Amino acid sequence: MEDFAIKLTDRPGELARVATALSRYGVNIKAVAGIAIDGQVLVRILTDNAEAARSALTAGGIEFEGQEILTQLLENRAGELASVCTRLEGARVNLRAIYLTGIVDNLVELALVVDDAAKAKQVLD
């Protein structure tokens, strides 16, 4: 799975433009997060088809950065996220984005975007 980071202008219709471009290629959005700061918006999207998403965004003239994500399945209890973050910190891996992608029973699935995926995999496995 791949994370798509997209910088937009903070004005009506910008996210609609992205969503429309993805829908034209049959891409389903699995997770989305966004924040507006000082007139700029950073939207991060996970899709069901990274290759089609790349094509859709490129065809729509939408600039993006794509990056591999790691998934972690954690127990839904206090301290689990702290443990993951502490292990990444110990390995000097920077966490760039995090998504909650699912909750089933007592398990939580997270998607992590990090600056060093290979090192993060070693630390988290």
C-alpha positions in Angstrom: 0.0 0.0 0.0 1.1 3.5 -0.7 0.5 6.9 1.0 -0.2 9.9 -1.3 0.6 13.3 0.2 -1.1 16.1 -1.8 -0.6 19.8 -1.1 -3.7 21.9 -1.9 -4.8 25.5 -1.6 -7.3 26.1 1.2 -10.3 26.9 -0.9 -13.6 25.2 -1.8 -13.4 22.5 -4.3 -9.8 21.4 -4.0 -10.5 18.0 -2.3 -13.4 17.5 -4.8 -10.9 17.9 -7.6 -8.7 15.1 -6.1 -11.6 12.8 -5.3 -13.1 13.3 -8.8 -9.8 12.5 -10.5 -9.5 9.3 -8.4 -13.1 8.3 -9.1 -12.6 8.6 -12.8 -10.0 5.8 -12.6 -12.2 3.7 -10.3 -9.9 4.3 -7.3 -11.5 3.8 -3.9 -10.2 5.9 -1.0 -9.5 3.6 2.0 -8.3 6.3 4.4 -7.9 10.1 4.2 -6.5 12.7 6.6 -6.0 16.4 6.1 -5.2 19.6 7.8 -5.3 23.3 6.8 -2.6 25.7 8.1 -1.9 29.2 6.8 -3.8 28.9 3.5 -2.3 25.5 2.6 -3.8 22.1 3.0 -2.0 18.8 3.3 -4.1 15.8 2.4 -2.9 12.3 2.8 -4.7 9.4 1.1 -4.6 5.6 1.1 -6.3 3.9 -1.8 -7.2 0.4 -2.9 -5.0 0.7 -6.0 -1.8 2.7 -5.9 -1.0 2.3 -9.6 -4.4 3.6 -10.7 -4.2 6.4 -8.1 -0.8 7.5 -9.5 -2.2 7.5 -13.0 -5.4 9.4 -11.9 -3.5 12.1 -10.1 -0.9 12.5 -12.9 -3.7 12.8 -15.5 -5.5 15.3 -13.3 -2.4 17.5 -13.1 -2.4 17.0 -9.3 1.1 17.0 -7.7 1.8 14.4 -5.1 4.4 12.5 -3.2 4.0 8.7 -2.9 5.5 6.7 -0.2 5.4 3.1 1.0 3.4 2.5 4.2 3.9 -0.1 6.9 0.9 -1.6 8.7 0.8 -2.5 12.4 -1.8 -4.6 14.2 -2.0 -3.6 17.8 -4.1 -4.5 20.8 -6.7 -1.8 21.6 -5.3 -0.8 24.9 -3.3 2.0 26.6 0.4 2.1 25.8 0.4 0.3 22.5 1.0 3.4 20.4 3.6 4.7 22.8 5.4 1.4 22.5 5.5 1.6 18.6 6.6 5.3 18.7 9.3 4.6 21.3 10.8 1.7 19.2 10.8 4.0 16.2 12.5 6.7 18.2 15.1 4.3 19.5 16.0 3.4 15.9 16.0 7.1 14.9 13.1 6.6 12.5 10.9 9.6 12.0 7.1 9.0 11.8 5.8 11.3 9.1 2.1 10.2 9.1 -0.2 7.8 10.8 -3.6 6.5 9.9 -6.1 4.4 11.8 -7.3 2.0 9.1 -9.4 -0.4 11.0 -10.7 -1.7 14.3 -11.9 -5.3 14.8 -12.8 -6.6 18.2 -9.8 -5.7 20.4 -7.4 -5.0 17.5 -6.5 -1.8 15.9 -4.7 -1.5 12.5 -2.5 1.4 11.9 -0.8 2.5 8.7 2.6 4.3 9.2 4.5 6.5 6.9 8.1 6.7 8.0 11.4 8.2 6.7 13.2 4.8 6.7 10.9 1.9 6.0 13.6 -0.8 6.0 14.8 0.2 9.5 11.2 0.6 10.8 10.4 -2.9 9.6 13.4 -4.3 11.5 12.4 -2.5 14.7 8.7 -3.3 14.5 8.8 -7.0 13.5 
